[in-house]
């Protein structure tokens, strides 16, 4: 129901935009988030956005470099990633809650996409 795309290989300092498209149902009234999991590490929070887009929250590690946004008419959430660093290398997952508010906790998300790989070379 959630399809993440836009990952790839990029050099340090470069940019990528991830997209998360929903199908089968609408998530326009749901809080959404992006998480990532690097090899050998636990999945971690990256960014979240409320249903309206009025509230957004970022992990300290990406604040000022990443921007989360959404287009409810297209049932799609985006993650614009700038000034990428090798430590941003991970599989990135989008997720949706069943409520309107955003959250940073993995356990509060009920729907997950399959992930898209981002590799940042030094």
Number of C-alpha atoms within 10 A of each C-alpha: 15 24 18 25 21 15 18 14 13 18 14 17 14 14 16 18 16 23 22 27 20 19 12 7 9 15 25 21 17 20 24 34 32 28 22 22 19 17 9 6 9 9 16 17 22 25 26 30 27 23 23 17 18 8 12 20 18 20 15 11 12 17 12 12 14 20 20 23 21 20 14 16 8 12 17 21 28 21 23 14 20 17 15 23 19 15 13 20 20 21 18 27 26 30 25 28 23 15 17 17 18 24 22 20 12 15 8 14 19 11 14 19 19 15 22 21 20 23 21 20 16 11
